Amino acid sequence: MNLNPLLLPVPLALAAGSAMGADLPEFHADTIVVTAVRTEQPLRVETDPRAPRQPVPAGDGADLLKTIPGFDVVRKGGSSGDPLLRGLGGSRLNILANGGFVYGGCPGRMDPPTAYLFPDAYDKLVVIKGPQSVKYGGALIAGAVSFERRTRPFDAAGLRFDGSVLAGSAERYDGYADLTLGGPLGYLRLIDSHNQAGDYRDGDGRKVHSAYRRDSQSVVAGFTPGRDTTLELSGDFGRGRAAYADRMMDGSQFDRSAWGIKAEQRNLAPWLDAVRLAANHSYADHVMDNYSLRPLAPGRPPRASNPDRNTDAAKLEADLAFSDIDLTVGVDWQNDRHTSRAGGLDYAAQPRVADQHLQRAGLYAEGSAPLYGGKLVAGWRHDRVRAYYDAAVGRGEQLQDYRLYSGFARYEYKLGDWTPYAGVGVAERAPDYWERSYVAAGRPVLRPERNTQLDFGALYHGDKVSGSLSAYLGRIDDFLLVDRTATQATRNVQAVRYGLEADASWQFAPEWRLAGSAAYSWGANTTDDRPLAQTPPLSATLSLAWDNQTWAAAAVWRVAAGQDRYAVGQGNIASQDLGPTPGFAVLSLNGGWRVSKALKLTAGIDNLLNRGYAEHVSSGGADVAGYQRALRVNEPGRTLWMKLQAHW
């Protein structure tokens, strides 16, 4: 196992943490290893992205999301998978990091937004399911994912530290360190992360072209002149590369630079709780080629492409309070520009060509109020999107102008240990960069899609048993289908969808817990009278855990049904259906030791029985010299890992 020598001081720092004082804070997670994520609020999930999990995430945001019921990931290699929520991904699922939107540059989705996000660099992950909020940007067709940093202010001078190292199969190595120094007037936070792995082997013993490496650094400086005032500046810098088993090129460069500024003033008046202003910029510079991370195939010339994307955004938001009514109002703006250049070994000498840019401006209001013994939560949003094909692309149409509306209303009622709820939401979304790229010049202009969805369910919180059940029924008018069997690859169709998610936990003895979750989605393309492509099958996870607050152990069993509803050649901007998929079952084991309040050691074996399988939503395998081609990109076989965490 090859470890990065530059990061060897990190474990020494972790060990030193146990000597930083007798009264050290404990870890935030309530279990040593997270095997299931519980829903604590209707259609909203919050979790600690740093908690050890099984199966162990692959070092980016997508595989962390896969541990939450309702999420699936389109696997392309060892990392950089594309997340789907309830079978919908891409621009239907808004991805935010520290309040700013994240986009990739690759026209073929080599670099989805989550490819640039290392989960340990964030304090909290928030997931909104369905069109049940308007505060996370427009177009919540599937929902929203927000990776958030929340730096606690200092009452006195001091420092805080979080860090971990992880080692595992396939030469896997992760390390991160998060150091915050501060006092009553402000703080300085420094975050460094590194993760790498070689090619993994699937359950059939076949090596998969999947190696990757990423490094990222973040700097956060906060100024707190008073208890109610915060000014924060931040910068994020990432560099990486990744090999892919599903295509003829690899991602030899994933570079991202971003900065942000936030200002917040709280407790301004009895009716004005807070005012927030934020602005951010993100630049993604991506290179793909067929020679850096794989042997150049005989007879093939070297080829490279270098797309990039500049994204600027700003938001002004205020929290208002009128008697029992809480209300948030805001305006936001975004400008997104994409260029590319191509060539061989000399690609960097070629001029950049602008191909598309999109502008969006929106205003929104979201609030809650007591109603008939329960609570009404509602929101409304209007966006104007202007989408341009740049003149260099040579298209007849230059501009499409979309005026979009979104809104929702949800009623929640507290009935003893139960919280039943029901809501309806509408979200409209304009065609994105990728969908517009798959339309030939002169073809009909794409229409925006509109999701009208009913969400209902219930939460239960008892002394020993807790759980949730949520179901949805939706119709998407003018659904933007990517159809590789059609001359116009992206076209509008009508779609209907329904499904459910459930999770439950039972503390049947003081040290024993039984937990499980399940998710099911069904979709139909009613225009073509075919199943809606890339819809995942029924899947479920069951875990049995023992934890005496010092030692812990657990077994995790995940099963997925076969999927015989498919539409070959149809799908989304990341993947298309390949045919039927058989079901599978995977058993994993983990254990842990709370060494002290500040140290935690965990370990696990994923896919204990070395099962060979692929997810239904996986990409198709490609011919890579020295590797055996498969119909789909198979999941990793038996994987061993160990993680040491420190927190003070």
C-alpha positions as CSV (number, residue, x, y, z in Angstrom):
1,M,0.0,0.0,0.0
2,N,1.6,3.3,-1.2
3,L,1.0,6.1,1.3
4,N,1.6,9.8,0.6
5,P,4.6,10.7,2.7
6,L,3.5,14.4,2.7
7,L,0.6,13.4,4.9
8,L,2.4,11.3,7.5
9,P,2.5,14.1,10.0
10,V,-1.3,14.0,10.2
11,P,-1.6,10.8,12.3
12,L,1.0,12.2,14.6
13,A,-1.2,15.2,15.1
14,L,-4.1,12.9,15.7
15,A,-2.3,11.0,18.5
16,A,-1.3,14.3,20.1
17,G,-4.9,15.2,20.4
18,S,-5.4,12.8,23.3
19,A,-3.1,14.9,25.4
20,M,-4.7,18.3,24.8
21,G,-6.6,18.3,28.0
22,A,-8.9,16.1,30.2
23,D,-12.2,17.7,29.2
24,L,-12.3,17.0,25.4
25,P,-15.5,17.2,23.4
26,E,-17.0,13.9,22.2
27,F,-17.7,13.1,18.6
28,H,-21.0,14.4,17.2
29,A,-22.1,11.1,15.7
30,D,-24.3,8.9,18.0
31,T,-22.9,5.6,16.5
32,I,-19.4,4.6,15.9
33,V,-20.1,3.6,12.2
34,V,-23.1,4.9,10.3
35,T,-24.9,2.1,8.6
36,A,-28.2,4.0,8.0
37,V,-29.3,7.6,7.9
38,R,-32.5,8.5,9.7
39,T,-35.0,11.1,8.6
40,E,-35.6,13.5,11.4
41,Q,-37.8,16.1,9.6
42,P,-40.3,15.7,6.8
43,L,-38.5,15.4,3.4
44,R,-35.3,16.7,4.9
45,V,-32.2,14.7,5.9
46,E,-29.2,16.1,7.8
47,T,-26.1,14.0,8.5
48,D,-22.5,14.4,9.5
49,P,-20.3,13.9,6.4
50,R,-17.3,13.0,8.5
51,A,-18.8,10.1,10.4
52,P,-17.4,6.6,9.3
53,R,-19.8,4.8,7.1
54,Q,-20.3,1.4,5.5
55,P,-19.8,0.9,2.7
56,V,-16.9,3.3,2.9
57,P,-17.5,6.3,0.6
58,A,-15.0,6.7,-2.3
59,G,-13.7,10.1,-1.2
60,D,-16.2,12.3,-3.1
61,G,-19.7,13.6,-2.5
62,A,-21.6,11.1,-4.7
63,D,-20.7,7.9,-2.7
64,L,-21.6,9.7,0.5
65,L,-25.0,10.4,-0.8
66,K,-25.4,6.7,-1.8
67,T,-25.8,5.9,2.0
68,I,-29.0,7.9,2.1
69,P,-32.3,6.1,1.1
70,G,-33.5,7.2,-2.3
71,F,-30.0,7.9,-3.7
72,D,-28.2,5.9,-6.4
73,V,-24.9,6.6,-8.2
74,V,-24.0,6.1,-11.8
75,R,-20.6,4.4,-11.5
76,K,-17.9,5.2,-14.1
77,G,-14.8,4.1,-12.2
78,G,-13.4,4.5,-8.7
79,S,-14.8,8.0,-8.1
80,S,-16.7,10.8,-9.8
81,G,-20.0,8.9,-10.0
82,D,-23.1,10.9,-10.9
83,P,-25.8,10.9,-8.1
84,L,-29.5,10.3,-8.7
85,L,-32.2,11.0,-6.2
86,R,-35.4,9.0,-6.8
87,G,-34.0,8.2,-10.3
88,L,-33.4,11.8,-11.3
89,G,-30.0,13.6,-11.4
90,G,-28.0,16.1,-13.3
91,S,-29.6,19.6,-13.1
92,R,-32.7,18.1,-11.6
93,L,-30.7,17.8,-8.4
94,N,-29.2,21.1,-7.2
95,I,-25.7,20.6,-5.7
96,L,-24.4,23.4,-3.4
97,A,-21.1,23.7,-1.5
98,N,-20.8,26.3,1.3
99,G,-23.8,28.2,-0.2
100,G,-22.5,28.3,-3.8
101,F,-23.6,26.2,-6.8
102,V,-21.0,23.7,-8.2
103,Y,-20.9,22.7,-11.8
104,G,-18.5,20.5,-13.8
105,G,-17.0,21.4,-17.2
106,C,-17.1,18.1,-19.1
107,P,-19.8,17.8,-21.9
108,G,-19.8,14.0,-21.1
109,R,-20.2,14.4,-17.4
110,M,-16.8,13.2,-16.4
111,D,-16.8,15.7,-13.6
112,P,-20.2,16.0,-11.9
113,P,-20.4,18.6,-9.1
114,T,-19.8,16.0,-6.4
115,A,-16.5,15.0,-8.0
116,Y,-15.0,18.3,-6.7
117,L,-16.3,17.8,-3.1
118,F,-14.4,15.9,-0.4
119,P,-17.1,15.2,2.3
120,D,-14.7,15.5,5.3
121,A,-14.1,19.2,4.4
122,Y,-17.7,20.0,5.4
123,D,-19.5,20.1,8.7
124,K,-23.0,19.1,7.6
125,L,-24.9,17.6,4.7
126,V,-28.5,18.7,4.1
127,V,-30.8,16.9,1.6
128,I,-34.2,18.2,0.5
129,K,-36.3,15.6,-1.2
130,G,-38.7,16.7,-3.9
131,P,-39.9,20.3,-4.8
132,Q,-40.4,21.1,-1.1
133,S,-38.2,24.2,-0.8
134,V,-37.4,27.3,-2.8
135,K,-34.3,28.5,-0.9
136,Y,-31.8,26.2,-2.6
137,G,-32.1,27.7,-6.1
138,G,-34.7,27.1,-8.7
139,A,-35.7,23.8,-10.4
140,L,-35.9,21.3,-7.5
141,I,-37.3,18.7,-9.8
142,A,-35.7,15.9,-7.7
143,G,-34.4,17.9,-4.8
144,A,-31.3,19.6,-3.5
145,V,-28.0,18.7,-1.8
146,S,-26.1,21.2,0.3
147,F,-22.6,20.6,1.7
148,E,-22.3,23.2,4.5
149,R,-19.6,24.6,6.7
150,R,-20.7,26.0,10.1
151,T,-17.8,27.5,12.0
152,R,-18.8,28.1,15.6
153,P,-17.6,31.4,17.1
154,F,-15.1,31.5,19.9
155,D,-16.0,33.0,23.3
156,A,-12.3,33.0,24.2
157,A,-9.0,32.4,22.4
158,G,-8.4,28.8,21.5
159,L,-8.1,26.2,18.8
160,R,-10.1,23.3,17.5
161,F,-8.9,20.3,15.4
162,D,-10.6,17.6,13.4
163,G,-8.7,15.1,11.4
164,S,-8.6,11.5,10.1
165,V,-6.6,9.0,8.1
166,L,-8.1,6.1,6.2
167,A,-6.3,3.1,4.5
168,G,-7.9,0.4,2.5
169,S,-7.8,-2.1,-0.3
170,A,-6.7,-1.1,-3.8
171,E,-4.0,1.2,-2.3
172,R,-6.7,3.4,-0.9
173,Y,-5.5,6.3,1.3
174,D,-7.4,9.3,2.6
175,G,-6.3,12.0,5.0
176,Y,-7.7,15.3,6.1
177,A,-6.9,17.9,8.7
178,D,-9.1,20.8,9.8
179,L,-7.5,23.4,12.2
180,T,-9.4,26.4,13.5
181,L,-7.8,29.2,15.6
182,G,-9.9,32.0,17.0
183,G,-11.0,34.4,19.6
184,P,-13.9,36.7,20.3
185,L,-13.1,38.9,17.3
186,G,-12.8,36.2,14.7
187,Y,-11.3,32.9,13.5
188,L,-9.0,31.4,10.9
189,R,-9.8,27.9,9.6
190,L,-7.4,25.8,7.5
191,I,-8.5,22.5,5.8
192,D,-6.4,20.1,3.8
193,S,-7.5,16.8,2.3
194,H,-6.0,14.1,0.1
195,N,-7.5,10.9,-1.2
196,Q,-6.2,8.4,-3.7
197,A,-6.7,4.8,-4.8
198,G,-5.4,2.4,-7.4
199,D,-7.5,0.2,-9.7
200,Y,-9.9,-2.0,-7.7
201,R,-11.0,-5.5,-8.5
202,D,-14.7,-6.5,-8.9
203,G,-16.2,-9.6,-7.2
204,D,-15.2,-11.7,-10.2
205,G,-11.5,-10.8,-9.7
206,R,-11.3,-8.5,-12.8
207,K,-9.3,-5.3,-12.5
208,V,-11.3,-2.2,-13.2
209,H,-9.7,0.9,-14.8
210,S,-10.6,3.1,-11.8
211,A,-7.5,4.8,-10.1
212,Y,-7.9,8.3,-8.9
213,R,-6.1,11.0,-6.8
214,R,-7.4,14.3,-5.4
215,D,-6.0,17.1,-3.2
216,S,-7.9,20.1,-1.9
217,Q,-7.2,23.0,0.4
218,S,-9.6,25.5,2.0
219,V,-9.1,28.7,3.9
220,V,-11.9,30.4,5.9
221,A,-11.4,33.7,7.7
222,G,-14.2,35.1,9.9
223,F,-14.6,38.4,11.6
224,T,-17.0,38.6,14.6
225,P,-16.9,42.1,16.1
226,G,-20.1,41.4,18.0
227,R,-22.3,38.4,18.9
228,D,-24.8,39.3,16.2
229,T,-22.3,40.1,13.3
230,T,-20.3,37.7,11.1
231,L,-18.2,38.5,8.0
232,E,-16.6,35.5,6.4
233,L,-14.2,35.1,3.5
234,S,-13.4,31.7,2.0
235,G,-11.2,30.1,-0.7
236,D,-11.3,26.5,-2.0
237,F,-8.6,25.0,-4.3
238,G,-8.7,21.4,-5.7
239,R,-6.6,19.4,-8.0
240,G,-7.2,15.8,-9.2
241,R,-7.3,13.1,-11.8
242,A,-9.4,10.0,-12.4
243,A,-9.4,6.9,-14.7
244,Y,-12.7,5.7,-16.2
245,A,-13.8,2.3,-17.2
246,D,-16.9,3.5,-19.2
247,R,-15.3,5.6,-22.0
248,M,-12.3,6.0,-24.3
249,M,-10.8,9.0,-22.4
250,D,-9.8,9.7,-18.8
251,G,-10.0,12.8,-16.6
252,S,-6.3,13.8,-16.4
253,Q,-7.1,17.1,-14.7
254,F,-9.9,18.2,-12.3
255,D,-8.9,21.7,-11.2
256,R,-11.3,23.9,-9.3
257,S,-10.7,27.3,-7.6
258,A,-13.5,29.1,-5.8
259,W,-13.9,32.0,-3.4
260,G,-16.8,33.3,-1.4
261,I,-17.8,36.1,0.9
262,K,-20.6,36.1,3.4
263,A,-22.0,38.8,5.7
264,E,-24.7,38.3,8.3
265,Q,-26.3,40.6,10.8
266,R,-28.7,39.1,13.3
267,N,-31.3,40.5,15.7
268,L,-31.8,43.8,13.9
269,A,-35.4,44.4,15.1
270,P,-38.3,42.5,16.7
271,W,-39.6,41.6,13.2
272,L,-36.2,41.2,11.5
273,D,-34.2,38.3,12.7
274,A,-31.3,38.4,10.2
275,V,-30.0,39.7,6.9
276,R,-27.5,37.8,4.9
277,L,-25.5,38.7,1.8
278,A,-23.3,36.2,-0.1
279,A,-21.3,36.2,-3.3
280,N,-19.1,33.5,-4.8
281,H,-17.1,32.6,-7.8
282,S,-16.1,29.1,-9.0
283,Y,-13.8,28.1,-11.9
284,A,-13.5,24.5,-13.1
285,D,-10.7,23.6,-15.5
286,H,-11.0,20.1,-16.8
287,V,-8.8,18.1,-19.2
288,M,-9.7,14.7,-20.7
289,D,-7.4,12.7,-22.9
290,N,-6.6,9.1,-24.1
291,Y,-2.9,8.9,-23.2
292,S,-2.1,10.2,-19.7
293,L,-3.8,7.5,-17.5
294,R,-4.0,4.6,-20.0
295,P,-1.9,3.1,-22.8
296,L,-2.5,4.8,-26.2
297,A,-4.4,2.2,-28.3
298,P,-2.5,1.1,-31.4
299,G,-3.4,3.1,-34.4
300,R,-5.2,5.8,-32.4
301,P,-3.8,9.4,-32.4
302,P,-3.5,11.2,-29.1
303,R,-6.6,13.3,-28.4
304,A,-7.4,15.8,-25.6
305,S,-10.2,18.2,-24.7
306,N,-10.0,21.1,-22.3
307,P,-13.4,22.5,-21.3
308,D,-13.7,25.0,-18.5
309,R,-16.6,26.8,-16.7
310,N,-16.8,30.1,-14.8
311,T,-19.7,30.5,-12.4
312,D,-20.5,33.7,-10.5
313,A,-23.4,34.0,-8.1
314,A,-24.8,36.3,-5.4
315,K,-27.7,36.1,-2.9
316,L,-29.4,38.6,-0.6
317,E,-31.7,37.0,2.0
318,A,-33.7,38.2,5.1
319,D,-35.4,36.2,7.9
320,L,-38.6,37.9,9.1
321,A,-40.9,37.2,12.1
322,F,-44.5,38.4,12.5
323,S,-46.2,37.0,15.6
324,D,-46.2,33.2,14.9
325,I,-45.2,33.5,11.3
326,D,-41.5,32.9,10.2
327,L,-40.7,34.1,6.7
328,T,-37.5,34.1,4.6
329,V,-37.4,36.3,1.5
330,G,-34.6,36.6,-0.9
331,V,-33.2,37.3,-4.4
332,D,-30.4,35.5,-6.1
333,W,-28.4,35.7,-9.4
334,Q,-26.1,33.5,-11.3
335,N,-24.0,33.8,-14.5
336,D,-22.5,30.6,-16.0
337,R,-20.0,30.6,-18.9
338,H,-18.6,27.5,-20.7
339,T,-15.7,27.3,-23.2
340,S,-13.7,24.5,-24.7
341,R,-10.6,23.7,-26.7
342,A,-9.4,20.4,-28.3
343,G,-6.4,18.9,-29.9
344,G,-3.7,16.4,-29.3
345,L,-0.6,16.8,-27.3
346,D,-0.7,20.5,-28.2
347,Y,-4.3,21.2,-26.9
348,A,-3.0,23.9,-24.5
349,A,-1.8,25.9,-27.4
350,Q,-5.2,26.0,-29.1
351,P,-7.6,29.0,-28.6
352,R,-10.6,28.6,-26.3
353,V,-14.0,28.7,-28.0
354,A,-17.1,29.9,-26.1
355,D,-20.0,27.6,-26.8
356,Q,-22.8,28.4,-24.2
357,H,-23.6,30.7,-21.3
358,L,-26.6,30.9,-19.1
359,Q,-27.9,33.6,-16.8
360,R,-30.4,33.2,-14.1
361,A,-32.1,35.7,-11.7
362,G,-34.7,34.7,-9.1
363,L,-36.8,35.9,-6.2
364,Y,-38.4,33.8,-3.5
365,A,-40.3,33.6,-0.2
366,E,-40.6,30.6,2.1
367,G,-42.1,30.5,5.6
368,S,-44.1,28.6,8.2
369,A,-47.1,29.3,10.4
370,P,-49.2,27.4,12.9
371,L,-52.5,26.1,11.5
372,Y,-55.2,24.0,13.2
373,G,-52.8,22.5,15.8
374,G,-50.2,21.8,13.2
375,K,-47.9,23.7,10.9
376,L,-48.1,25.0,7.4
377,V,-44.9,25.4,5.4
378,A,-45.0,27.0,2.0
379,G,-42.9,28.8,-0.6
380,W,-43.0,30.6,-3.9
381,R,-40.3,31.3,-6.4
382,H,-39.9,33.0,-9.8
383,D,-36.8,32.7,-12.1
384,R,-35.8,34.2,-15.4
385,V,-33.3,32.1,-17.3
386,R,-31.6,33.3,-20.4
387,A,-29.7,30.6,-22.3
388,Y,-27.3,31.5,-25.1
389,Y,-25.6,29.6,-27.8
390,D,-22.5,31.6,-28.6
391,A,-22.0,32.6,-32.2
392,A,-18.9,30.5,-32.6
393,V,-21.0,27.3,-32.3
394,G,-22.7,28.2,-35.6
395,R,-26.3,27.6,-34.5
396,G,-29.2,29.4,-36.0
397,E,-30.8,30.2,-32.7
398,Q,-28.8,32.4,-30.3
399,L,-31.0,32.9,-27.3
400,Q,-33.8,31.2,-25.4
401,D,-35.6,33.1,-22.7
402,Y,-37.5,31.1,-20.0
403,R,-39.7,32.5,-17.2
404,L,-40.1,29.8,-14.6
405,Y,-42.3,29.4,-11.5
406,S,-41.9,27.1,-8.5
407,G,-43.9,26.7,-5.3
408,F,-45.0,24.3,-2.6
409,A,-47.3,23.9,0.4
410,R,-47.0,21.3,3.1
411,Y,-49.0,20.6,6.2
412,E,-47.4,18.9,9.2
413,Y,-49.3,17.7,12.3
414,K,-48.0,16.5,15.7
415,L,-50.0,13.5,17.0
416,G,-48.2,12.0,20.0
417,D,-45.1,10.3,18.7
418,W,-46.3,10.6,15.1
419,T,-45.9,13.5,12.7
420,P,-47.9,12.9,9.6
421,Y,-47.6,15.4,6.7
422,A,-48.7,16.0,3.1
423,G,-47.6,18.5,0.6
424,V,-47.8,19.5,-3.1
425,G,-45.0,21.1,-5.0
426,V,-44.4,22.4,-8.5
427,A,-41.0,23.1,-10.0
428,E,-40.0,24.2,-13.5
429,R,-36.5,23.8,-15.0
430,A,-35.0,25.1,-18.2
431,P,-32.8,22.8,-20.4
432,D,-29.3,22.8,-19.1
433,Y,-25.9,23.0,-20.8
434,W,-25.7,19.2,-21.4
435,E,-29.2,18.8,-22.7
436,R,-28.8,21.7,-25.1
437,S,-25.5,20.3,-26.3
438,Y,-27.2,17.1,-27.4
439,V,-29.6,18.9,-29.8
440,A,-28.5,19.3,-33.5
441,A,-28.7,22.8,-35.0
442,G,-32.0,23.5,-36.7
443,R,-33.9,21.1,-34.5
444,P,-36.9,22.2,-32.4
445,V,-36.2,24.3,-29.4
446,L,-36.4,22.4,-26.1
447,R,-39.2,23.4,-23.8
448,P,-38.7,23.6,-20.0
449,E,-39.9,20.7,-17.9
450,R,-42.5,21.0,-15.1
451,N,-42.8,18.6,-12.2
452,T,-46.1,18.6,-10.3
453,Q,-45.7,16.3,-7.3
454,L,-47.6,15.1,-4.2
455,D,-45.5,14.1,-1.2
456,F,-46.9,12.6,1.9
457,G,-45.8,10.4,4.8
458,A,-45.2,10.3,8.5
459,L,-42.4,10.4,11.1
460,Y,-42.4,8.4,14.3
461,H,-40.2,9.0,17.4
462,G,-40.7,6.7,20.3
463,D,-38.5,5.7,23.2
464,K,-37.0,2.7,21.5
465,V,-38.4,2.8,18.0
466,S,-38.1,5.6,15.4
467,G,-38.7,5.7,11.7
468,S,-40.2,7.5,8.7
469,L,-42.2,6.7,5.7
470,S,-42.5,9.0,2.6
471,A,-44.2,8.5,-0.7
472,Y,-44.5,10.6,-3.8
473,L,-46.6,10.8,-7.0
474,G,-45.6,13.1,-9.7
475,R,-46.2,14.1,-13.4
476,I,-43.4,15.8,-15.3
477,D,-44.6,17.7,-18.4
478,D,-42.1,18.1,-21.2
479,F,-39.6,15.8,-19.4
480,L,-36.1,16.3,-21.0
481,L,-35.2,12.8,-22.2
482,V,-31.7,12.0,-23.6
483,D,-32.4,9.5,-26.3
484,R,-29.4,8.1,-28.1
485,T,-31.7,6.2,-30.5
486,A,-33.1,9.4,-31.9
487,T,-31.6,11.9,-34.3
488,Q,-32.3,14.7,-31.9
489,A,-30.6,13.2,-28.8
490,T,-32.6,15.4,-26.3
491,R,-36.4,15.7,-26.7
492,N,-39.4,16.5,-24.6
493,V,-41.7,13.7,-23.5
494,Q,-44.4,13.2,-20.8
495,A,-43.5,11.2,-17.7
496,V,-45.2,10.0,-14.6
497,R,-43.5,8.7,-11.5
498,Y,-44.2,7.3,-8.1
499,G,-42.2,5.8,-5.3
500,L,-41.4,5.6,-1.6
501,E,-38.7,5.6,1.0
502,A,-38.7,4.2,4.5
503,D,-36.3,3.9,7.4
504,A,-36.7,2.5,10.9
505,S,-34.6,1.9,14.0
506,W,-35.3,-0.3,17.0
507,Q,-33.2,-0.2,20.2
508,F,-34.4,-3.6,21.4
509,A,-31.8,-3.9,24.1
510,P,-29.5,-1.3,25.9
511,E,-26.5,-2.1,23.6
512,W,-28.3,-3.5,20.5
513,R,-30.0,-1.8,17.6
514,L,-31.7,-3.1,14.5
515,A,-32.1,-0.7,11.7
516,G,-33.2,-0.8,8.1
517,S,-34.2,1.3,5.1
518,A,-35.8,0.8,1.7
519,A,-36.4,2.8,-1.5
520,Y,-38.5,2.1,-4.6
521,S,-39.1,4.2,-7.7
522,W,-41.3,3.6,-10.7
523,G,-41.5,5.7,-13.8
524,A,-43.1,5.7,-17.3
525,N,-42.5,7.6,-20.5
526,T,-46.1,7.9,-21.6
527,T,-45.2,9.6,-24.9
528,D,-43.3,6.5,-26.1
529,D,-45.4,4.1,-23.9
530,R,-42.1,2.8,-22.4
531,P,-40.6,2.7,-19.0
532,L,-38.8,5.8,-17.9
533,A,-35.1,5.0,-18.4
534,Q,-32.5,4.9,-15.6
535,T,-35.1,4.2,-12.9
536,P,-33.5,2.2,-10.1
537,P,-35.2,-1.0,-8.8
538,L,-36.3,-1.7,-5.2
539,S,-33.4,-1.8,-2.8
540,A,-33.2,-2.2,1.0
541,T,-30.5,-2.2,3.7
542,L,-30.7,-4.1,7.1
543,S,-28.2,-3.6,9.9
544,L,-27.7,-5.2,13.3
545,A,-25.4,-3.2,15.6
546,W,-23.9,-3.6,19.1
547,D,-22.4,-0.6,20.8
548,N,-21.4,-0.4,24.5
549,Q,-20.0,3.2,24.1
550,T,-16.5,1.9,24.0
551,W,-16.6,-1.0,21.6
552,A,-18.9,-1.6,18.7
553,A,-19.6,-4.1,15.9
554,A,-22.3,-4.3,13.2
555,A,-23.4,-6.4,10.2
556,V,-24.9,-4.7,7.1
557,W,-26.9,-6.5,4.5
558,R,-27.9,-4.7,1.3
559,V,-30.2,-6.2,-1.3
560,A,-31.5,-4.9,-4.6
561,A,-34.2,-6.5,-6.8
562,G,-33.6,-7.1,-10.5
563,Q,-34.8,-4.4,-12.9
564,D,-36.8,-5.7,-15.9
565,R,-38.3,-2.3,-16.8
566,Y,-35.9,-0.5,-19.1
567,A,-35.6,1.5,-22.4
568,V,-32.3,0.7,-24.1
569,G,-30.6,3.8,-25.4
570,Q,-32.7,6.3,-23.4
571,G,-31.7,8.0,-20.1
572,N,-30.2,11.1,-18.8
573,I,-27.1,13.3,-19.4
574,A,-24.9,10.8,-17.5
575,S,-26.1,7.3,-18.6
576,Q,-28.6,5.4,-20.6
577,D,-30.3,2.0,-20.1
578,L,-28.4,-1.1,-21.3
579,G,-31.0,-3.8,-20.7
580,P,-32.3,-5.8,-17.7
581,T,-30.3,-6.1,-14.5
582,P,-30.2,-9.1,-12.1
583,G,-30.7,-8.6,-8.4
584,F,-28.0,-8.9,-5.8
585,A,-27.2,-9.1,-2.1
586,V,-24.1,-7.9,-0.3
587,L,-23.0,-8.5,3.2
588,S,-20.6,-6.2,5.1
589,L,-19.1,-6.1,8.6
590,N,-17.6,-3.3,10.7
591,G,-16.2,-2.6,14.2
592,G,-15.0,0.3,16.2
593,W,-13.2,1.4,19.3
594,R,-13.7,4.7,21.1
595,V,-10.1,5.1,22.3
596,S,-11.0,8.3,24.2
597,K,-13.3,11.2,23.9
598,A,-11.0,12.6,21.3
599,L,-10.0,9.4,19.3
600,K,-12.0,6.9,17.4
601,L,-10.7,3.8,15.5
602,T,-13.0,2.0,13.0
603,A,-12.6,-0.8,10.5
604,G,-14.7,-2.8,8.1
605,I,-15.0,-5.3,5.3
606,D,-17.3,-4.3,2.5
607,N,-18.8,-7.0,0.2
608,L,-17.6,-9.7,2.6
609,L,-18.6,-12.6,0.2
610,N,-16.8,-10.9,-2.8
611,R,-20.0,-10.7,-4.8
612,G,-19.7,-9.7,-8.5
613,Y,-22.5,-7.3,-9.4
614,A,-23.3,-3.9,-11.0
615,E,-26.0,-1.4,-10.2
616,H,-28.8,-0.9,-12.8
617,V,-27.9,2.8,-13.2
618,S,-24.2,2.1,-14.0
619,S,-22.5,3.3,-17.2
620,G,-21.6,0.8,-19.9
621,G,-18.1,-0.7,-19.9
622,A,-15.6,0.4,-22.6
623,D,-12.5,-1.2,-24.2
624,V,-9.4,-0.2,-22.3
625,A,-6.1,-1.8,-23.2
626,G,-5.1,-4.3,-20.5
627,Y,-8.6,-4.6,-18.9
628,Q,-11.5,-7.0,-19.6
629,R,-14.6,-5.2,-20.8
630,A,-17.9,-5.7,-19.0
631,L,-21.4,-4.8,-20.0
632,R,-21.6,-2.4,-17.0
633,V,-19.0,-1.0,-14.7
634,N,-19.0,-3.5,-11.8
635,E,-18.9,-2.5,-8.2
636,P,-15.8,-3.2,-6.1
637,G,-15.3,-6.7,-4.7
638,R,-14.2,-7.5,-1.1
639,T,-12.8,-4.2,0.4
640,L,-11.0,-3.8,3.7
641,W,-10.6,-0.4,5.3
642,M,-9.5,1.2,8.6
643,K,-10.1,4.8,9.7
644,L,-8.6,6.8,12.7
645,Q,-10.4,10.0,13.6
646,A,-9.5,12.8,16.1
647,H,-11.5,15.7,17.4
648,W,-10.9,18.3,20.0
